Amino acid sequence: MNMAVNPRVKKVTANNDYTLTITFTNNEVRLFNMKPYLNTGIFKELSDLRSFNSVRPFLGSIQWKNGQDLCPDTLYEESTSDLKR
């Protein structure tokens, strides 16, 4: 069985419009929209830009200062290569 593996996160930058600019290990730069997540459970506190801006790459994915994280496959599959905002 040959299952494709999505690339992992190499670099992440938080943007003031609650999007993330993510560079993956295949050198693709993609845009991930966090706005749909900000009304859900542990992600609610990220609606504060200071918390949102604390995002860092972590073990091939991303993590915020209070432990919120997302699956690297979700980040890749739900992001877009259209960097125009």
PDB file of N, CA, C and O in Angstrom:
ATOM      1  N   MET A   1       0.840  -1.181   0.000  1.00  0.00           N
ATOM      2  CA  MET A   1       0.000   0.000   0.000  1.00  0.00           C
ATOM      3  C   MET A   1       0.883   1.240   0.000  1.00  0.00           C
ATOM      4  O   MET A   1       1.735   1.400   0.874  1.00  0.00           O
ATOM      5  N   ASN A   2       0.683   2.107  -0.965  1.00  0.00           N
ATOM      6  CA  ASN A   2       1.505   3.303  -1.090  1.00  0.00           C
ATOM      7  C   ASN A   2       0.664   4.529  -0.737  1.00  0.00           C
ATOM      8  O   ASN A   2      -0.107   5.028  -1.556  1.00  0.00           O
ATOM      9  N   MET A   3       0.827   4.997   0.488  1.00  0.00           N
ATOM     10  CA  MET A   3       0.067   6.164   0.924  1.00  0.00           C
ATOM     11  C   MET A   3       0.965   7.388   0.866  1.00  0.00           C
ATOM     12  O   MET A   3       2.077   7.386   1.394  1.00  0.00           O
ATOM     13  N   ALA A   4       0.471   8.422   0.223  1.00  0.00           N
ATOM     14  CA  ALA A   4       1.231   9.665   0.148  1.00  0.00           C
ATOM     15  C   ALA A   4       1.243  10.332   1.521  1.00  0.00           C
ATOM     16  O   ALA A   4       0.254  10.300   2.253  1.00  0.00           O
ATOM     17  N   VAL A   5       2.358  10.922   1.844  1.00  0.00           N
ATOM     18  CA  VAL A   5       2.483  11.640   3.109  1.00  0.00           C
ATOM     19  C   VAL A   5       2.597  13.126   2.791  1.00  0.00           C
ATOM     20  O   VAL A   5       3.423  13.541   1.979  1.00  0.00           O
ATOM     21  N   ASN A   6       1.757  13.910   3.441  1.00  0.00           N
ATOM     22  CA  ASN A   6       1.825  15.354   3.249  1.00  0.00           C
ATOM     23  C   ASN A   6       3.100  15.912   3.875  1.00  0.00           C
ATOM     24  O   ASN A   6       3.621  15.353   4.841  1.00  0.00           O
ATOM     25  N   PRO A   7       3.598  17.014   3.321  1.00  0.00           N
ATOM     26  CA  PRO A   7       4.779  17.647   3.909  1.00  0.00           C
ATOM     27  C   PRO A   7       4.465  18.187   5.303  1.00  0.00           C
ATOM     28  O   PRO A   7       3.304  18.377   5.663  1.00  0.00           O
ATOM     29  N   ARG A   8       5.492  18.423   6.058  1.00  0.00           N
ATOM     30  CA  ARG A   8       5.360  18.947   7.414  1.00  0.00           C
ATOM     31  C   ARG A   8       5.743  20.419   7.446  1.00  0.00           C
ATOM     32  O   ARG A   8       6.310  20.944   6.488  1.00  0.00           O
ATOM     33  N   VAL A   9       5.433  21.072   8.542  1.00  0.00           N
ATOM     34  CA  VAL A   9       5.679  22.510   8.693  1.00  0.00           C
ATOM     35  C   VAL A   9       7.152  22.765   8.988  1.00  0.00           C
ATOM     36  O   VAL A   9       7.759  22.126   9.848  1.00  0.00           O
ATOM     37  N   LYS A  10       7.702  23.720   8.247  1.00  0.00           N
ATOM     38  CA  LYS A  10       9.083  24.138   8.465  1.00  0.00           C
ATOM     39  C   LYS A  10       9.119  25.523   9.134  1.00  0.00           C
ATOM     40  O   LYS A  10       9.973  25.798   9.977  1.00  0.00           O
ATOM     41  N   LYS A  11       8.167  26.388   8.737  1.00  0.00           N
ATOM     42  CA  LYS A  11       8.142  27.765   9.245  1.00  0.00           C
ATOM     43  C   LYS A  11       6.689  28.242   9.265  1.00  0.00           C
ATOM     44  O   LYS A  11       5.901  27.872   8.395  1.00  0.00           O
ATOM     45  N   VAL A  12       6.338  29.058  10.253  1.00  0.00           N
ATOM     46  CA  VAL A  12       4.984  29.619  10.313  1.00  0.00           C
ATOM     47  C   VAL A  12       5.058  31.075  10.754  1.00  0.00           C
ATOM     48  O   VAL A  12       5.841  31.440  11.631  1.00  0.00           O
ATOM     49  N   THR A  13       4.223  31.899  10.124  1.00  0.00           N
ATOM     50  CA  THR A  13       4.107  33.304  10.480  1.00  0.00           C
ATOM     51  C   THR A  13       2.638  33.632  10.680  1.00  0.00           C
ATOM     52  O   THR A  13       1.807  33.346   9.818  1.00  0.00           O
ATOM     53  N   ALA A  14       2.320  34.233  11.823  1.00  0.00           N
ATOM     54  CA  ALA A  14       0.949  34.664  12.104  1.00  0.00           C
ATOM     55  C   ALA A  14       0.701  36.011  11.433  1.00  0.00           C
ATOM     56  O   ALA A  14       1.542  36.907  11.493  1.00  0.00           O
ATOM     57  N   ASN A  15      -0.456  36.146  10.795  1.00  0.00           N
ATOM     58  CA  ASN A  15      -0.838  37.392  10.141  1.00  0.00           C
ATOM     59  C   ASN A  15      -1.978  38.039  10.936  1.00  0.00           C
ATOM     60  O   ASN A  15      -2.733  37.351  11.623  1.00  0.00           O
ATOM     61  N   ASN A  16      -2.096  39.371  10.835  1.00  0.00           N
ATOM     62  CA  ASN A  16      -3.086  40.106  11.632  1.00  0.00           C
ATOM     63  C   ASN A  16      -4.530  39.821  11.239  1.00  0.00           C
ATOM     64  O   ASN A  16      -5.446  40.255  11.937  1.00  0.00           O
ATOM     65  N   ASP A  17      -4.760  39.102  10.139  1.00  0.00           N
ATOM     66  CA  ASP A  17      -6.133  38.763   9.734  1.00  0.00           C
ATOM     67  C   ASP A  17      -6.477  37.321  10.125  1.00  0.00           C
ATOM     68  O   ASP A  17      -7.377  36.712   9.547  1.00  0.00           O
ATOM     69  N   TYR A  18      -5.758  36.788  11.101  1.00  0.00           N
ATOM     70  CA  TYR A  18      -5.981  35.421  11.611  1.00  0.00           C
ATOM     71  C   TYR A  18      -5.752  34.344  10.549  1.00  0.00           C
ATOM     72  O   TYR A  18      -6.411  33.304  10.537  1.00  0.00           O
ATOM     73  N   THR A  19      -4.809  34.623   9.668  1.00  0.00           N
ATOM     74  CA  THR A  19      -4.325  33.586   8.767  1.00  0.00           C
ATOM     75  C   THR A  19      -2.889  33.275   9.168  1.00  0.00           C
ATOM     76  O   THR A  19      -2.239  34.049   9.870  1.00  0.00           O
ATOM     77  N   LEU A  20      -2.416  32.136   8.709  1.00  0.00           N
ATOM     78  CA  LEU A  20      -1.041  31.723   8.949  1.00  0.00           C
ATOM     79  C   LEU A  20      -0.354  31.518   7.607  1.00  0.00           C
ATOM     80  O   LEU A  20      -0.896  30.850   6.726  1.00  0.00           O
ATOM     81  N   THR A  21       0.816  32.079   7.450  1.00  0.00           N
ATOM     82  CA  THR A  21       1.634  31.798   6.281  1.00  0.00           C
ATOM     83  C   THR A  21       2.588  30.692   6.694  1.00  0.00           C
ATOM     84  O   THR A  21       3.415  30.865   7.590  1.00  0.00           O
ATOM     85  N   ILE A  22       2.460  29.547   6.023  1.00  0.00           N
ATOM     86  CA  ILE A  22       3.201  28.353   6.420  1.00  0.00           C
ATOM     87  C   ILE A  22       4.120  27.908   5.294  1.00  0.00           C
ATOM     88  O   ILE A  22       3.693  27.771   4.148  1.00  0.00           O
ATOM     89  N   THR A  23       5.385  27.682   5.630  1.00  0.00           N
ATOM     90  CA  THR A  23       6.335  27.073   4.699  1.00  0.00           C
ATOM     91  C   THR A  23       6.466  25.610   5.097  1.00  0.00           C
ATOM     92  O   THR A  23       6.778  25.287   6.243  1.00  0.00           O
ATOM     93  N   PHE A  24       6.223  24.735   4.131  1.00  0.00           N
ATOM     94  CA  PHE A  24       6.274  23.298   4.373  1.00  0.00           C
ATOM     95  C   PHE A  24       7.623  22.736   3.956  1.00  0.00           C
ATOM     96  O   PHE A  24       8.412  23.417   3.300  1.00  0.00           O
ATOM     97  N   THR A  25       7.884  21.499   4.338  1.00  0.00           N
ATOM     98  CA  THR A  25       9.180  20.869   4.063  1.00  0.00           C
ATOM     99  C   THR A  25       9.443  20.646   2.576  1.00  0.00           C
ATOM    100  O   THR A  25      10.582  20.389   2.184  1.00  0.00           O
ATOM    101  N   ASN A  26       8.404  20.740   1.741  1.00  0.00           N
ATOM    102  CA  ASN A  26       8.609  20.649   0.291  1.00  0.00           C
ATOM    103  C   ASN A  26       8.822  22.034  -0.316  1.00  0.00           C
ATOM    104  O   ASN A  26       8.819  22.191  -1.537  1.00  0.00           O
ATOM    105  N   ASN A  27       9.007  23.036   0.546  1.00  0.00           N
ATOM    106  CA  ASN A  27       9.242  24.443   0.200  1.00  0.00           C
ATOM    107  C   ASN A  27       8.027  25.162  -0.370  1.00  0.00           C
ATOM    108  O   ASN A  27       8.154  26.282  -0.863  1.00  0.00           O
ATOM    109  N   GLU A  28       6.862  24.546  -0.313  1.00  0.00           N
ATOM    110  CA  GLU A  28       5.633  25.260  -0.671  1.00  0.00           C
ATOM    111  C   GLU A  28       5.307  26.240   0.441  1.00  0.00           C
ATOM    112  O   GLU A  28       5.453  25.933   1.624  1.00  0.00           O
ATOM    113  N   VAL A  29       4.861  27.428   0.039  1.00  0.00           N
ATOM    114  CA  VAL A  29       4.381  28.431   0.990  1.00  0.00           C
ATOM    115  C   VAL A  29       2.882  28.542   0.775  1.00  0.00           C
ATOM    116  O   VAL A  29       2.426  28.836  -0.330  1.00  0.00           O
ATOM    117  N   ARG A  30       2.105  28.304   1.850  1.00  0.00           N
ATOM    118  CA  ARG A  30       0.654  28.249   1.747  1.00  0.00           C
ATOM    119  C   ARG A  30       0.019  29.084   2.841  1.00  0.00           C
ATOM    120  O   ARG A  30       0.645  29.392   3.856  1.00  0.00           O
ATOM    121  N   LEU A  31      -1.236  29.445   2.618  1.00  0.00           N
ATOM    122  CA  LEU A  31      -1.984  30.277   3.560  1.00  0.00           C
ATOM    123  C   LEU A  31      -3.089  29.452   4.206  1.00  0.00           C
ATOM    124  O   LEU A  31      -3.891  28.824   3.515  1.00  0.00           O
ATOM    125  N   PHE A  32      -3.127  29.457   5.542  1.00  0.00           N
ATOM    126  CA  PHE A  32      -4.144  28.715   6.295  1.00  0.00           C
ATOM    127  C   PHE A  32      -5.002  29.719   7.053  1.00  0.00           C
ATOM    128  O   PHE A  32      -4.482  30.575   7.769  1.00  0.00           O
ATOM    129  N   ASN A  33      -6.316  29.613   6.894  1.00  0.00           N
ATOM    130  CA  ASN A  33      -7.259  30.516   7.546  1.00  0.00           C
ATOM    131  C   ASN A  33      -7.690  29.934   8.893  1.00  0.00           C
ATOM    132  O   ASN A  33      -8.331  28.884   8.932  1.00  0.00           O
ATOM    133  N   MET A  34      -7.346  30.601   9.990  1.00  0.00           N
ATOM    134  CA  MET A  34      -7.723  30.134  11.327  1.00  0.00           C
ATOM    135  C   MET A  34      -9.088  30.644  11.780  1.00  0.00           C
ATOM    136  O   MET A  34      -9.615  30.165  12.784  1.00  0.00           O
ATOM    137  N   LYS A  35      -9.675  31.608  11.061  1.00  0.00           N
ATOM    138  CA  LYS A  35     -10.934  32.217  11.523  1.00  0.00           C
ATOM    139  C   LYS A  35     -12.033  31.199  11.834  1.00  0.00           C
ATOM    140  O   LYS A  35     -12.719  31.373  12.841  1.00  0.00           O
ATOM    141  N   PRO A  36     -12.246  30.144  11.033  1.00  0.00           N
ATOM    142  CA  PRO A  36     -13.311  29.188  11.368  1.00  0.00           C
ATOM    143  C   PRO A  36     -13.088  28.446  12.685  1.00  0.00           C
ATOM    144  O   PRO A  36     -14.037  27.899  13.247  1.00  0.00           O
ATOM    145  N   TYR A  37     -11.869  28.418  13.181  1.00  0.00           N
ATOM    146  CA  TYR A  37     -11.552  27.682  14.405  1.00  0.00           C
ATOM    147  C   TYR A  37     -11.694  28.532  15.670  1.00  0.00           C
ATOM    148  O   TYR A  37     -11.759  27.989  16.773  1.00  0.00           O
ATOM    149  N   LEU A  38     -11.744  29.860  15.522  1.00  0.00           N
ATOM    150  CA  LEU A  38     -11.637  30.753  16.672  1.00  0.00           C
ATOM    151  C   LEU A  38     -12.850  30.740  17.594  1.00  0.00           C
ATOM    152  O   LEU A  38     -12.777  31.284  18.696  1.00  0.00           O
ATOM    153  N   ASN A  39     -13.956  30.142  17.184  1.00  0.00           N
ATOM    154  CA  ASN A  39     -15.131  30.042  18.056  1.00  0.00           C
ATOM    155  C   ASN A  39     -15.264  28.663  18.673  1.00  0.00           C
ATOM    156  O   ASN A  39     -16.308  28.335  19.236  1.00  0.00           O
ATOM    157  N   THR A  40     -14.227  27.855  18.577  1.00  0.00           N
ATOM    158  CA  THR A  40     -14.299  26.461  18.992  1.00  0.00           C
ATOM    159  C   THR A  40     -13.365  26.176  20.158  1.00  0.00           C
ATOM    160  O   THR A  40     -12.158  26.390  20.049  1.00  0.00           O
ATOM    161  N   GLY A  41     -13.899  25.703  21.254  1.00  0.00           N
ATOM    162  CA  GLY A  41     -13.134  25.165  22.383  1.00  0.00           C
ATOM    163  C   GLY A  41     -11.843  25.875  22.711  1.00  0.00           C
ATOM    164  O   GLY A  41     -11.822  27.072  22.998  1.00  0.00           O
ATOM    165  N   ILE A  42     -10.754  25.103  22.663  1.00  0.00           N
ATOM    166  CA  ILE A  42      -9.449  25.617  23.085  1.00  0.00           C
ATOM    167  C   ILE A  42      -8.905  26.718  22.181  1.00  0.00           C
ATOM    168  O   ILE A  42      -7.970  27.423  22.560  1.00  0.00           O
ATOM    169  N   PHE A  43      -9.477  26.872  20.996  1.00  0.00           N
ATOM    170  CA  PHE A  43      -8.973  27.887  20.068  1.00  0.00           C
ATOM    171  C   PHE A  43      -9.545  29.276  20.344  1.00  0.00           C
ATOM    172  O   PHE A  43      -9.056  30.258  19.785  1.00  0.00           O
ATOM    173  N   LYS A  44     -10.579  29.384  21.202  1.00  0.00           N
ATOM    174  CA  LYS A  44     -11.229  30.677  21.458  1.00  0.00           C
ATOM    175  C   LYS A  44     -10.241  31.739  21.922  1.00  0.00           C
ATOM    176  O   LYS A  44     -10.326  32.892  21.499  1.00  0.00           O
ATOM    177  N   GLU A  45      -9.303  31.359  22.792  1.00  0.00           N
ATOM    178  CA  GLU A  45      -8.370  32.369  23.314  1.00  0.00           C
ATOM    179  C   GLU A  45      -7.428  32.911  22.233  1.00  0.00           C
ATOM    180  O   GLU A  45      -6.781  33.938  22.435  1.00  0.00           O
ATOM    181  N   LEU A  46      -7.349  32.222  21.081  1.00  0.00           N
ATOM    182  CA  LEU A  46      -6.488  32.708  20.000  1.00  0.00           C
ATOM    183  C   LEU A  46      -7.103  33.892  19.267  1.00  0.00           C
ATOM    184  O   LEU A  46      -6.455  34.488  18.406  1.00  0.00           O
ATOM    185  N   SER A  47      -8.357  34.244  19.599  1.00  0.00           N
ATOM    186  CA  SER A  47      -8.941  35.439  18.993  1.00  0.00           C
ATOM    187  C   SER A  47      -8.262  36.700  19.531  1.00  0.00           C
ATOM    188  O   SER A  47      -8.424  37.783  18.968  1.00  0.00           O
ATOM    189  N   ASP A  48      -7.502  36.559  20.618  1.00  0.00           N
ATOM    190  CA  ASP A  48      -6.634  37.633  21.092  1.00  0.00           C
ATOM    191  C   ASP A  48      -5.345  37.565  20.269  1.00  0.00           C
ATOM    192  O   ASP A  48      -4.635  36.560  20.293  1.00  0.00           O
ATOM    193  N   LEU A  49      -5.055  38.647  19.540  1.00  0.00           N
ATOM    194  CA  LEU A  49      -3.902  38.615  18.619  1.00  0.00           C
ATOM    195  C   LEU A  49      -2.586  38.296  19.313  1.00  0.00           C
ATOM    196  O   LEU A  49      -1.711  37.669  18.715  1.00  0.00           O
ATOM    197  N   ARG A  50      -2.429  38.719  20.571  1.00  0.00           N
ATOM    198  CA  ARG A  50      -1.170  38.394  21.267  1.00  0.00           C
ATOM    199  C   ARG A  50      -1.020  36.888  21.418  1.00  0.00           C
ATOM    200  O   ARG A  50       0.073  36.354  21.231  1.00  0.00           O
ATOM    201  N   SER A  51      -2.096  36.201  21.751  1.00  0.00           N
ATOM    202  CA  SER A  51      -2.038  34.735  21.838  1.00  0.00           C
ATOM    203  C   SER A  51      -1.855  34.125  20.463  1.00  0.00           C
ATOM    204  O   SER A  51      -1.050  33.211  20.283  1.00  0.00           O
ATOM    205  N   PHE A  52      -2.610  34.636  19.480  1.00  0.00           N
ATOM    206  CA  PHE A  52      -2.514  34.112  18.115  1.00  0.00           C
ATOM    207  C   PHE A  52      -1.090  34.214  17.573  1.00  0.00           C
ATOM    208  O   PHE A  52      -0.600  33.307  16.899  1.00  0.00           O
ATOM    209  N   ASN A  53      -0.437  35.333  17.879  1.00  0.00           N
ATOM    210  CA  ASN A  53       0.912  35.574  17.369  1.00  0.00           C
ATOM    211  C   ASN A  53       1.980  34.712  18.035  1.00  0.00           C
ATOM    212  O   ASN A  53       3.140  34.751  17.626  1.00  0.00           O
ATOM    213  N   SER A  54       1.608  33.930  19.060  1.00  0.00           N
ATOM    214  CA  SER A  54       2.595  33.096  19.752  1.00  0.00           C
ATOM    215  C   SER A  54       2.858  31.771  19.028  1.00  0.00           C
ATOM    216  O   SER A  54       3.606  30.935  19.534  1.00  0.00           O
ATOM    217  N   VAL A  55       2.258  31.570  17.859  1.00  0.00           N
ATOM    218  CA  VAL A  55       2.410  30.302  17.134  1.00  0.00           C
ATOM    219  C   VAL A  55       3.867  30.063  16.723  1.00  0.00           C
ATOM    220  O   VAL A  55       4.584  30.984  16.333  1.00  0.00           O
ATOM    221  N   ARG A  56       4.277  28.796  16.823  1.00  0.00           N
ATOM    222  CA  ARG A  56       5.634  28.395  16.451  1.00  0.00           C
ATOM    223  C   ARG A  56       5.574  27.019  15.778  1.00  0.00           C
ATOM    224  O   ARG A  56       4.644  26.252  16.026  1.00  0.00           O
ATOM    225  N   PRO A  57       6.558  26.702  14.928  1.00  0.00           N
ATOM    226  CA  PRO A  57       6.644  25.332  14.415  1.00  0.00           C
ATOM    227  C   PRO A  57       6.914  24.390  15.592  1.00  0.00           C
ATOM    228  O   PRO A  57       7.627  24.750  16.529  1.00  0.00           O
ATOM    229  N   PHE A  58       6.343  23.190  15.539  1.00  0.00           N
ATOM    230  CA  PHE A  58       6.529  22.235  16.627  1.00  0.00           C
ATOM    231  C   PHE A  58       6.367  20.813  16.097  1.00  0.00           C
ATOM    232  O   PHE A  58       5.270  20.419  15.700  1.00  0.00           O
ATOM    233  N   LEU A  59       7.438  20.053  16.089  1.00  0.00           N
ATOM    234  CA  LEU A  59       7.426  18.640  15.681  1.00  0.00           C
ATOM    235  C   LEU A  59       6.714  18.406  14.352  1.00  0.00           C
ATOM    236  O   LEU A  59       5.912  17.480  14.227  1.00  0.00           O
ATOM    237  N   GLY A  60       7.005  19.243  13.365  1.00  0.00           N
ATOM    238  CA  GLY A  60       6.423  19.079  12.036  1.00  0.00           C
ATOM    239  C   GLY A  60       5.057  19.706  11.872  1.00  0.00           C
ATOM    240  O   GLY A  60       4.470  19.660  10.790  1.00  0.00           O
ATOM    241  N   SER A  61       4.547  20.294  12.948  1.00  0.00           N
ATOM    242  CA  SER A  61       3.257  20.968  12.896  1.00  0.00           C
ATOM    243  C   SER A  61       3.441  22.362  13.497  1.00  0.00           C
ATOM    244  O   SER A  61       4.514  22.955  13.382  1.00  0.00           O
ATOM    245  N   ILE A  62       2.392  22.885  14.138  1.00  0.00           N
ATOM    246  CA  ILE A  62       2.475  24.178  14.809  1.00  0.00           C
ATOM    247  C   ILE A  62       1.864  24.044  16.191  1.00  0.00           C
ATOM    248  O   ILE A  62       1.057  23.154  16.457  1.00  0.00           O
ATOM    249  N   GLN A  63       2.279  24.967  17.071  1.00  0.00           N
ATOM    250  CA  GLN A  63       1.711  24.987  18.411  1.00  0.00           C
ATOM    251  C   GLN A  63       1.747  26.411  18.942  1.00  0.00           C
ATOM    252  O   GLN A  63       2.672  27.173  18.661  1.00  0.00           O
ATOM    253  N   TRP A  64       0.711  26.760  19.721  1.00  0.00           N
ATOM    254  CA  TRP A  64       0.657  28.054  20.383  1.00  0.00           C
ATOM    255  C   TRP A  64       1.138  27.915  21.807  1.00  0.00           C
ATOM    256  O   TRP A  64       1.294  26.798  22.299  1.00  0.00           O
ATOM    257  N   LYS A  65       1.380  29.037  22.489  1.00  0.00           N
ATOM    258  CA  LYS A  65       2.002  29.039  23.819  1.00  0.00           C
ATOM    259  C   LYS A  65       1.209  28.248  24.854  1.00  0.00           C
ATOM    260  O   LYS A  65       1.806  27.725  25.795  1.00  0.00           O
ATOM    261  N   ASN A  66      -0.107  28.139  24.718  1.00  0.00           N
ATOM    262  CA  ASN A  66      -0.905  27.400  25.694  1.00  0.00           C
ATOM    263  C   ASN A  66      -1.241  25.988  25.232  1.00  0.00           C
ATOM    264  O   ASN A  66      -2.139  25.346  25.778  1.00  0.00           O
ATOM    265  N   GLY A  67      -0.513  25.503  24.215  1.00  0.00           N
ATOM    266  CA  GLY A  67      -0.619  24.106  23.830  1.00  0.00           C
ATOM    267  C   GLY A  67      -1.579  23.789  22.699  1.00  0.00           C
ATOM    268  O   GLY A  67      -1.658  22.637  22.272  1.00  0.00           O
ATOM    269  N   GLN A  68      -2.313  24.782  22.200  1.00  0.00           N
ATOM    270  CA  GLN A  68      -3.200  24.506  21.065  1.00  0.00           C
ATOM    271  C   GLN A  68      -2.333  24.096  19.874  1.00  0.00           C
ATOM    272  O   GLN A  68      -1.248  24.635  19.658  1.00  0.00           O
ATOM    273  N   ASP A  69      -2.840  23.130  19.111  1.00  0.00           N
ATOM    274  CA  ASP A  69      -2.114  22.716  17.920  1.00  0.00           C
ATOM    275  C   ASP A  69      -3.094  22.174  16.892  1.00  0.00           C
ATOM    276  O   ASP A  69      -4.265  21.938  17.189  1.00  0.00           O
ATOM    277  N   LEU A  70      -2.599  21.983  15.690  1.00  0.00           N
ATOM    278  CA  LEU A  70      -3.390  21.412  14.604  1.00  0.00           C
ATOM    279  C   LEU A  70      -2.567  20.326  13.931  1.00  0.00           C
ATOM    280  O   LEU A  70      -1.338  20.383  13.913  1.00  0.00           O
ATOM    281  N   CYS A  71      -3.247  19.353  13.386  1.00  0.00           N
ATOM    282  CA  CYS A  71      -2.607  18.264  12.665  1.00  0.00           C
ATOM    283  C   CYS A  71      -1.909  18.825  11.419  1.00  0.00           C
ATOM    284  O   CYS A  71      -2.494  19.643  10.709  1.00  0.00           O
ATOM    285  N   PRO A  72      -0.675  18.402  11.142  1.00  0.00           N
ATOM    286  CA  PRO A  72       0.014  18.910   9.955  1.00  0.00           C
ATOM    287  C   PRO A  72      -0.714  18.565   8.656  1.00  0.00           C
ATOM    288  O   PRO A  72      -0.624  19.315   7.684  1.00  0.00           O
ATOM    289  N   ASP A  73      -1.435  17.441   8.627  1.00  0.00           N
ATOM    290  CA  ASP A  73      -2.202  17.102   7.424  1.00  0.00           C
ATOM    291  C   ASP A  73      -3.329  18.104   7.209  1.00  0.00           C
ATOM    292  O   ASP A  73      -3.590  18.510   6.076  1.00  0.00           O
ATOM    293  N   THR A  74      -4.001  18.510   8.292  1.00  0.00           N
ATOM    294  CA  THR A  74      -5.053  19.530   8.201  1.00  0.00           C
ATOM    295  C   THR A  74      -4.474  20.838   7.688  1.00  0.00           C
ATOM    296  O   THR A  74      -5.061  21.483   6.819  1.00  0.00           O
ATOM    297  N   LEU A  75      -3.334  21.229   8.221  1.00  0.00           N
ATOM    298  CA  LEU A  75      -2.706  22.486   7.799  1.00  0.00           C
ATOM    299  C   LEU A  75      -2.409  22.475   6.308  1.00  0.00           C
ATOM    300  O   LEU A  75      -2.615  23.475   5.620  1.00  0.00           O
ATOM    301  N   TYR A  76      -1.926  21.350   5.813  1.00  0.00           N
ATOM    302  CA  TYR A  76      -1.583  21.275   4.397  1.00  0.00           C
ATOM    303  C   TYR A  76      -2.831  21.175   3.525  1.00  0.00           C
ATOM    304  O   TYR A  76      -2.960  21.901   2.539  1.00  0.00           O
ATOM    305  N   GLU A  77      -3.743  20.285   3.882  1.00  0.00           N
ATOM    306  CA  GLU A  77      -4.909  20.018   3.035  1.00  0.00           C
ATOM    307  C   GLU A  77      -5.917  21.158   3.027  1.00  0.00           C
ATOM    308  O   GLU A  77      -6.629  21.338   2.038  1.00  0.00           O
ATOM    309  N   GLU A  78      -5.995  21.936   4.113  1.00  0.00           N
ATOM    310  CA  GLU A  78      -6.964  23.026   4.176  1.00  0.00           C
ATOM    311  C   GLU A  78      -6.344  24.392   3.890  1.00  0.00           C
ATOM    312  O   GLU A  78      -7.021  25.416   3.982  1.00  0.00           O
ATOM    313  N   SER A  79      -5.068  24.406   3.546  1.00  0.00           N
ATOM    314  CA  SER A  79      -4.436  25.677   3.192  1.00  0.00           C
ATOM    315  C   SER A  79      -4.489  25.864   1.687  1.00  0.00           C
ATOM    316  O   SER A  79      -4.772  24.935   0.930  1.00  0.00           O
ATOM    317  N   THR A  80      -4.212  27.080   1.279  1.00  0.00           N
ATOM    318  CA  THR A  80      -4.253  27.397  -0.147  1.00  0.00           C
ATOM    319  C   THR A  80      -2.910  27.958  -0.581  1.00  0.00           C
ATOM    320  O   THR A  80      -2.195  28.569   0.213  1.00  0.00           O
ATOM    321  N   SER A  81      -2.576  27.750  -1.827  1.00  0.00           N
ATOM    322  CA  SER A  81      -1.334  28.298  -2.354  1.00  0.00           C
ATOM    323  C   SER A  81      -1.536  29.738  -2.835  1.00  0.00           C
ATOM    324  O   SER A  81      -0.593  30.389  -3.284  1.00  0.00           O
ATOM    325  N   ASP A  82      -2.775  30.226  -2.735  1.00  0.00           N
ATOM    326  CA  ASP A  82      -3.080  31.603  -3.120  1.00  0.00           C
ATOM    327  C   ASP A  82      -2.748  32.522  -1.948  1.00  0.00           C
ATOM    328  O   ASP A  82      -3.523  32.618  -0.997  1.00  0.00           O
ATOM    329  N   LEU A  83      -1.616  33.187  -2.010  1.00  0.00           N
ATOM    330  CA  LEU A  83      -1.173  34.023  -0.902  1.00  0.00           C
ATOM    331  C   LEU A  83      -1.745  35.428  -0.942  1.00  0.00           C
ATOM    332  O   LEU A  83      -1.457  36.233  -0.056  1.00  0.00           O
ATOM    333  N   LYS A  84      -2.541  35.738  -1.940  1.00  0.00           N
ATOM    334  CA  LYS A  84      -3.162  37.063  -1.994  1.00  0.00           C
ATOM    335  C   LYS A  84      -4.275  37.118  -0.962  1.00  0.00           C
ATOM    336  O   LYS A  84      -5.104  36.212  -0.886  1.00  0.00           O
ATOM    337  N   ARG A  85      -4.293  38.189  -0.163  1.00  0.00           N
ATOM    338  CA  ARG A  85      -5.332  38.319   0.868  1.00  0.00           C
ATOM    339  C   ARG A  85      -6.133  39.554   0.648  1.00  0.00           C
ATOM    340  O   ARG A  85      -7.055  39.836   1.414  1.00  0.00           O
TER     341      ARG A  85
END
